[in-house]
Amino acid sequence: MRAKSWHGATKSSTQRGYGYAWQKARAEYLQEHPYCVFCLRDAGITATTVPEIILACARRGIPAPLAQVVDHRIPHRGDPVLFWDRKLWQGLCAPHHNGEKQQIEKGGRVSPRIGLDGFPIEADAPERGDGG
């Protein structure tokens, strides 16, 4: 028998913890961390500050990959301590959050990653470009 989901079919997003306090914290986090970490990883960008990321993207001729979602790197499954631990948050774009991240959490096979240049990324390939 399949275990019940932690969020249940009848709970609203506010009841699951995604109310006003979350929306405010989410907005603050995305202001401080505006880029999708998976997109940066796929582009081989290791820069960590906003100006460095903008320059690295400009050198590669790609747009800076904006995050729209604050993702919990460790699924919180309703645990408020994990839910509010900002060290466990990461910014993701909607396609990465709804695709690769969901596959990872479900333990399924992840499709080959495609870089911002449109080419597949080899799992053992060295970082592209100047690394920053």
Steps between C-alpha positions, in 0.01 A plus 500: 500500500628844409581739787289814526659819377614736775295784354177313442251573229280716722753741651537845351843644421469721810423196717814333355714799610498708182309800639596865535814433707627260230417739216693776677799273576494366143508852352791599725693183410452548126614859531824380662536186280338588167647223281411136438778290651431211259527731197828642632626146561400395147681801353813422703477830686657484845476870584311574821431874502241673285755717311726197434204295374386781268853532357540122459168481312593800284834338409310191386239703315213354703230671703533483878271210603249643744349286774125509558480235774660466841562129527570299814818304417394242759129418471340631821190279486321737736785532753504872598869489604604380152242725334640822650872413491630749241829310470296226332337731244607551139366705213377304199329591176156345457614247234776364726276497809213328322720264299841386616445581870170309510666201333781509757254511792296214359817294462444463129741513213599853413495590132829615347574858592502759225726802534396855429671462163250226408750212509489201738730517799718198564497389864880487514568792265731773626352841566460713191633848450706692747320361807386833624 
